[in-house]
Amino acid sequence: MPRDGDGDGDGHGRRRPPPGHPPNLPPHVPYSRALQQRLYLLAQHRRRRIPPCDGDASAARRALDQLHAQVVLNGFPRKRFLLAKLLSLAAAAADLPRAESLFLAAPTAAECSSSTSSSTPTLANLVLRAAASSRAPPDRLVALFSRLVSRHGFRPNAFSFSTLLAALADAGAAALPHGRALHARALACGLVLSSGHVLTSLLDLYAAAGQLGEARRVFDEMPGRTVAAWNCMLAAYVRCREMDAALWFFNEMPGRDSVAWTTMIAGCANARRAAEAVELFWRMRKANVKVDAVTMVALLTACAEQGDLRLGRWVHARVEQEGREWRTVLLDNSLINMYVKCGAVEDAHRLYLVMPRRSTVSWTTMISGLAIHGRAEEALDLFHRMQERPDGATLLAVLLACSNAGRVDDGRQYFQSMERFYGITPGIQHYGCMVDMLCRGKQLREAIELVETMPLQPNDAVLGALLSGCKREGNLELAAQVIERLIRLQPERAAGHLVLLANMYAGVGQWEQAGKVRERVAALNAGKPAGTSRVNPNQSSMLFLISLKKLVTCTDANRSGEMPCSMDIGSLWEAIISDEQRAS
């Protein structure tokens, strides 16, 4: 038994709780102020330990259960300041039913003194925050808001509207009618032009729904535009993939902070405009704007997009210099993805092995990288050692590994177990990978059966995989049928599909059929713009335009011109290199 003053006791014969746990609740006079304060401090301790809403929700709710029970058992089920703390915990745990029951248990304003009745908006706002955190459907969110106003006399403030509008923005275009109704209500309350938070939430809402015109109208009506408002409007252009307009708006901004630069770099990188993203990064550095880990994630996306391993390694070295402050799981995942996309799988694997923490994305990226680069056995071995719960992307990487390794039986087993063991419904990409695997394994009949029975409409990837199988097996009749389906699905790519069919006919000596298909190709290509190709000799980007006159138009940062294209590609490349050397 511990004695007074022992390290394991608290001086009252009780053992101290383990480190990180809240202290034992000491004896107090029932209903006393000291006991209320103790419960409040305990609630604060719990709130600090509850993870964000995307963390372990069940653990957070268990902690909330325990604390709520202590409040009730100690005789304080209607103490408003304790209920407010419990509601804060419920909002953090995304526990909407608990939040609603706690709100209903609170005394009404009529039952309280005037000094405490002012907390009614706080309690109602906490209920709205719990609803937003729980990702409740838009109609339920708006119904809850209306119920709080009509039945409980709740007078919404700027926090109420910004919380709801942010939740509706996450729901996308489906929530637009509800968002417009809330916009009208906020105008009636006089809270739109007077609150920057409401205005920026409205910008997010309309941008998420693809209503860029309405977002711009809200921005133009702002009486005083803050830096946050400019950044929000820029993000709206980027979210709607209006990159030219975004670049124009970015250049017109009166003050560009790191958020604006990072938004623009990430937008260009995600829109496959990697060269512009890299150029923006160097402009950011030249402007002496502070670069952070989020900026580096955006830059790594651009490096991965254009295969710039040298710049990617420079980013990695910079991250190592900054130390633990920058080392997040997101940044490490971006580095691994960059190395994989640039073909440096060994670098990716070395980084993966020393990561202090790994997410599902970490495992998936590494499995996918190994599978793509011909190391399928290692990819499958890594999947078997995976410590996180796999998601749809992980299973897609596993199917790719099985396809590349020729392990059709294993791939079939993984595909069939997706829903049964992992609770993941196969998507169109999973079906496309399975069709490709079966065709590679010379199981064309099974691949056809899978395409005909799949619950989703086959897309170009699925039909393209089936077409490859037909070509491999020499089944021209089925190939022609698949190509006609592809043309109906992608009329803008009809010429390419028909060229493939013509080549297949020519390959088996069916010249008449090949000629007919070529005539269709010629008719489709009439008036089409010329194709282009980009090369990077000596790190100088050059764009070649293949014209109908058999000329190559060469453009780079310094000059443009034309030269005949009668030489073979090797001679052309030597001419480019020698020209560059003379220029340097």
Buried (B, 14 or more C-beta within 10 A) or exposed (E): EBEEEEEEBBEEEEEBEEEEEBEEEEEBEEEEEEBBEBBBEBBEBBBEEBEEBEEEBEEBBEBBEEBBEBBEEBEBBBBBBBBBBBBBBBBBBBBBEBBBEBBEEBBEBEEBEEEEBEBBBBBBBBBBBBBBBBEBEBEEBBBBBEEBBEEBEBEBBBBBBBBBBBBBBEBEEEBBBBBBBBBEBBEEBEBBBEBBBBBBBBBBBBBBBBBBEBBBEBBEEBEEBEBBBBBBBBBBBBBBEBBEBBBEBBEEBEEBBBBBBBBBBBBBBBBEBBBBBBBBBEBBEEEEBEBBBBBBBBBBBBBBBBBBBEBBBEBBEEBEEBEEEBBBBBBBBBBBBBBBBBBBBEBBBEBBEEBEEBBBBBBBBBBBBBBBBEBBBBBBEBBEEBEEEBBBBBBBBBBBBBBBBEBBEBBBEBBEEBEEEBEBEBBBBBBBBBBBBBBBBEBBEBBBEBBEEBEEEBBBBBBBBBBBBBBEBEBBEBBBBBBBBBBEBBEEEBBEBBBBBBEBBBEEEBEEBBEEBBEBBEEBEEEEEEEEEEBEBEEBEBEBBBBEEEBBBBBBEEEEEEBEBEEEEEEBEEEBEEBBEEEE
